[in-house]
């Protein structure tokens, strides 16, 4: 199972990809568009992954069993 440090590993990988996109974007009149698009895509994907990962790591609602007998339910 994944631990909390995988958030920082993912952040380091995304940061490296953003730096690579900054320096390796094709030269020309659309260089700024390429840079902005790639960096925005990397950051957006990381944020979606981060939110999903945190929702699974620390859920707001805990699951409840409905198959437990009446006298043994914990409320």
C-alpha positions in Angstrom: 0.0 0.0 0.0 1.2 3.5 -0.8 2.5 5.7 2.0 2.4 9.4 2.5 5.9 10.0 1.1 4.7 9.0 -2.4 3.1 12.5 -2.6 6.5 14.0 -2.5 8.0 11.5 -4.9 5.2 12.4 -7.4 5.8 16.1 -6.8 9.5 15.7 -7.6 8.7 13.8 -10.8 6.2 16.4 -11.9 8.7 19.2 -11.1 11.3 17.5 -13.2 8.9 17.1 -16.0 8.0 20.8 -15.8 11.7 21.8 -15.9 12.2 19.5 -18.9 9.2 21.0 -20.6 10.6 24.5 -20.0 14.0 23.7 -21.5 13.1 21.1 -24.2 10.1 22.9 -25.7 10.5 23.4 -29.5 11.9 26.8 -30.5 9.9 29.1 -32.6 7.0 31.5 -32.3 4.8 29.1 -30.4 7.4 28.2 -27.7 5.5 30.0 -25.0 2.3 28.2 -25.9 4.1 24.8 -25.8 5.7 25.6 -22.5 2.4 26.8 -20.9 0.4 23.9 -22.3 2.8 21.2 -21.1 3.4 22.7 -17.6 -0.3 23.3 -17.1 -1.1 19.7 -18.2 1.5 18.2 -15.8 0.3 20.3 -12.9 -3.4 19.5 -13.6 -2.7 15.8 -13.8 -0.7 16.0 -10.5 -3.5 17.8 -8.7 -6.1 15.3 -9.8 -3.9 12.4 -8.7 -3.1 14.2 -5.4 -6.8 14.9 -4.6 -7.7 11.3 -5.4 -4.8 9.9 -3.4 -5.6 12.0 -0.3 -9.3 11.1 -0.5 -8.3 7.4 -0.3 -5.5 7.9 2.3 -7.7 9.9 4.7 -11.4 9.3 3.9 -13.9 11.7 5.4 -16.6 9.1 5.8 -15.8 5.7 7.3 -17.6 2.6 5.9 -20.4 1.1 8.1 -21.4 -2.6 8.0 -25.1 -3.2 7.7 -24.8 -7.0 8.2 -24.0 -6.7 12.0 -26.6 -7.8 14.5 -28.4 -5.0 16.4 -26.7 -5.5 19.7 -23.2 -5.3 18.3 -23.4 -2.1 16.2 -21.1 0.7 17.2 -22.6 4.1 16.6 
